[in-house]
Amino acid sequence: MELIDFFHNFNELLDTFLEGLGMWAPIISSLLIIVEGVLAFLPLIVFVTINVHTLGFILGGSISWICTVTGSFITFYLCRKGFSKFLYKKDKKRKLMEKIDKLKFSQIVLIISIPFAPSFFINVAAGLSHIPIKKYFYSLLFGKICVIIYCSFIGTSLIESFTNPYALLKVLLLIAGGYVVSKIVGDKYNIDERY
């Protein structure tokens, strides 16, 4: 019950925050979504909620999706250019990276699309591996759709999601749907072989 009270208070604080910022809210939250992709400690769900609340589900969700893909790709790219060669010199870590290298497109999408998965560490691990840049970028495009939809749903009805047993089922169906679509697209366009 204390957890539900906490989130109820959180929603009230968020509404007050939004009223104070006006139309600056989506601009600031969009920039913070990009920063969140690089700095793991920022709460993505709060910023997505601000965008969806002020701009609506379609526009706010689309802007949030573009920003989170951008932030995640920046982290991936910085790790790829800065640290991957150094890491592959260590034998034990090379074996782990080789396992990550063998992940298929649909598997990467599945990992990215899990809500509350540590996206920063996923981006870092992918950046340190030899996953092709285009393959990871396309994986981000598909996987982050699920994350944004989930954050939009939870952010706008956070208390209901804890009291409604169907919320978890919706999340699981969303992840499964994302996986199936990525599998179909990956097979149709032969992404694993091309990149």
C-alpha positions as CSV (number, residue, x, y, z in Angstrom):
1,M,0.0,0.0,0.0
2,E,2.9,2.3,0.7
3,L,4.2,1.8,-2.8
4,I,0.9,2.8,-4.3
5,D,0.8,5.9,-2.1
6,F,4.3,6.8,-3.2
7,F,3.4,6.6,-6.9
8,H,0.2,8.6,-6.3
9,N,2.3,11.3,-4.7
10,F,4.7,11.0,-7.6
11,N,1.9,11.6,-10.1
12,E,0.8,14.7,-8.2
13,L,4.3,16.1,-8.2
14,L,4.7,15.4,-11.9
15,D,1.5,17.2,-12.7
16,T,2.7,20.2,-10.7
17,F,6.0,20.1,-12.4
18,L,4.4,20.1,-15.8
19,E,2.1,23.0,-15.1
20,G,5.1,25.0,-14.0
21,L,7.1,24.4,-17.2
22,G,4.4,24.7,-19.8
23,M,5.6,24.0,-23.3
24,W,9.2,23.9,-22.1
25,A,8.5,20.6,-20.5
26,P,8.7,18.4,-23.7
27,I,11.8,20.3,-24.9
28,I,13.7,19.8,-21.7
29,S,12.5,16.2,-21.3
30,S,13.5,15.3,-24.9
31,L,17.0,16.6,-24.2
32,L,17.1,14.6,-21.0
33,I,16.0,11.5,-22.8
34,I,19.1,11.8,-25.0
35,V,21.3,12.4,-21.9
36,E,19.6,9.4,-20.2
37,G,21.0,7.1,-23.0
38,V,24.5,8.2,-22.0
39,L,24.0,8.6,-18.2
40,A,22.2,5.5,-16.8
41,F,20.9,7.1,-13.6
42,L,18.2,9.4,-15.2
43,P,14.6,8.1,-15.1
44,L,13.5,7.5,-18.7
45,I,9.9,6.8,-17.7
46,V,9.5,10.3,-16.2
47,F,10.7,12.1,-19.3
48,V,8.5,9.9,-21.6
49,T,5.5,10.7,-19.4
50,I,6.2,14.4,-19.7
51,N,6.3,14.2,-23.5
52,V,3.2,12.0,-23.8
53,H,1.3,14.1,-21.2
54,T,2.1,17.4,-22.9
55,L,2.1,16.4,-26.6
56,G,-0.1,13.4,-26.7
57,F,0.6,9.7,-27.3
58,I,1.6,9.9,-31.0
59,L,3.7,13.0,-31.1
60,G,5.1,12.7,-27.6
61,G,5.8,9.0,-28.0
62,S,7.5,9.6,-31.4
63,I,9.7,12.3,-30.1
64,S,10.6,10.2,-27.1
65,W,11.4,7.2,-29.3
66,I,13.7,9.3,-31.6
67,C,15.5,10.8,-28.5
68,T,16.0,7.4,-26.7
69,V,17.3,5.8,-29.9
70,T,19.7,8.8,-30.4
71,G,20.9,8.6,-26.8
72,S,21.4,4.8,-26.9
73,F,23.2,5.0,-30.2
74,I,25.6,7.7,-28.9
75,T,26.6,5.4,-26.0
76,F,27.0,2.5,-28.4
77,Y,29.1,4.5,-30.8
78,L,31.3,6.0,-28.2
79,C,32.1,2.6,-26.7
80,R,32.6,1.2,-30.2
81,K,35.2,3.8,-31.1
82,G,36.8,4.2,-27.7
83,F,37.1,0.9,-25.9
84,S,36.3,-2.2,-28.1
85,K,39.8,-2.8,-29.4
86,F,41.2,-2.6,-25.9
87,L,38.7,-5.1,-24.5
88,Y,39.3,-7.7,-27.1
89,K,42.9,-8.0,-25.9
90,K,41.7,-9.6,-22.7
91,D,41.0,-13.4,-23.2
92,K,38.2,-13.9,-20.7
93,K,36.3,-10.8,-21.8
94,R,36.9,-11.7,-25.5
95,K,34.9,-14.9,-25.0
96,L,31.9,-13.0,-23.5
97,M,32.1,-10.5,-26.4
98,E,32.2,-13.3,-28.9
99,K,28.9,-14.6,-27.5
100,I,27.4,-11.2,-27.8
101,D,28.7,-11.0,-31.4
102,K,26.6,-14.1,-32.3
103,L,23.3,-12.6,-31.2
104,K,20.7,-12.5,-34.0
105,F,18.8,-9.4,-34.9
106,S,15.6,-10.6,-33.2
107,Q,17.5,-11.6,-30.0
108,I,19.0,-8.1,-29.7
109,V,15.5,-6.5,-30.3
110,L,14.1,-8.8,-27.5
111,I,16.8,-7.7,-25.1
112,I,16.4,-4.0,-25.9
113,S,12.6,-4.1,-25.7
114,I,12.4,-5.4,-22.1
115,P,11.2,-2.6,-19.9
116,F,13.5,-1.6,-17.1
117,A,16.3,-3.6,-18.6
118,P,19.6,-1.8,-17.9
119,S,19.7,-0.1,-21.4
120,F,22.9,1.7,-20.6
121,F,24.8,-1.5,-20.0
122,I,23.1,-3.1,-23.1
123,N,24.4,-0.2,-25.2
124,V,27.9,-0.5,-23.7
125,A,28.1,-4.3,-24.1
126,A,26.9,-3.9,-27.8
127,G,29.4,-1.1,-28.4
128,L,32.3,-3.2,-27.0
129,S,31.3,-6.2,-29.1
130,H,31.6,-6.6,-32.9
131,I,27.9,-6.3,-33.6
132,P,27.6,-4.4,-36.9
133,I,26.6,-0.8,-36.4
134,K,23.7,-0.9,-38.8
135,K,22.4,-4.1,-37.2
136,Y,22.4,-2.6,-33.7
137,F,20.8,0.7,-35.0
138,Y,17.9,-1.3,-36.6
139,S,17.6,-3.3,-33.3
140,L,17.3,0.0,-31.4
141,L,14.7,1.3,-33.8
142,F,12.5,-1.8,-33.2
143,G,13.3,-2.5,-29.5
144,K,12.8,1.1,-28.3
145,I,9.3,1.2,-29.7
146,C,8.2,-1.4,-27.1
147,V,10.0,0.5,-24.3
148,I,8.4,3.8,-25.2
149,I,4.9,2.3,-25.5
150,Y,5.4,0.7,-22.1
151,C,6.7,3.9,-20.5
152,S,3.8,5.8,-22.0
153,F,1.2,3.3,-20.6
154,I,2.8,3.1,-17.2
155,G,3.6,6.8,-16.9
156,T,0.0,7.9,-17.7
157,S,-1.6,5.2,-15.5
158,L,1.1,4.2,-13.1
159,I,-1.1,3.5,-10.1
160,E,-3.5,1.4,-12.1
161,S,-0.6,-0.7,-13.5
162,F,0.3,-1.8,-9.9
163,T,-3.3,-2.6,-9.0
164,N,-4.4,-4.2,-12.3
165,P,-3.2,-7.8,-12.9
166,Y,-3.6,-7.3,-16.7
167,A,-0.8,-4.7,-16.9
168,L,1.9,-7.4,-16.7
169,L,0.1,-9.4,-19.4
170,K,0.0,-6.3,-21.7
171,V,3.8,-5.8,-21.2
172,L,4.5,-9.5,-22.0
173,L,2.3,-9.3,-25.1
174,L,4.0,-6.1,-26.2
175,I,7.5,-7.7,-25.9
176,A,6.3,-10.9,-27.7
177,G,4.8,-8.8,-30.5
178,G,8.0,-6.8,-30.8
179,Y,10.0,-10.0,-31.0
180,V,7.7,-11.6,-33.6
181,V,7.8,-8.5,-35.8
182,S,11.6,-8.2,-35.6
183,K,11.9,-11.9,-36.4
184,I,9.7,-11.4,-39.5
185,V,11.6,-8.2,-40.6
186,G,15.0,-9.8,-39.9
187,D,14.2,-12.8,-42.0
188,K,12.6,-10.9,-44.8
189,Y,15.4,-8.4,-45.2
190,N,18.1,-11.0,-44.2
191,I,19.6,-8.5,-41.6
192,D,21.7,-11.1,-39.9
193,E,23.5,-12.1,-43.1
194,R,23.7,-8.6,-44.6
195,Y,25.3,-6.8,-41.6
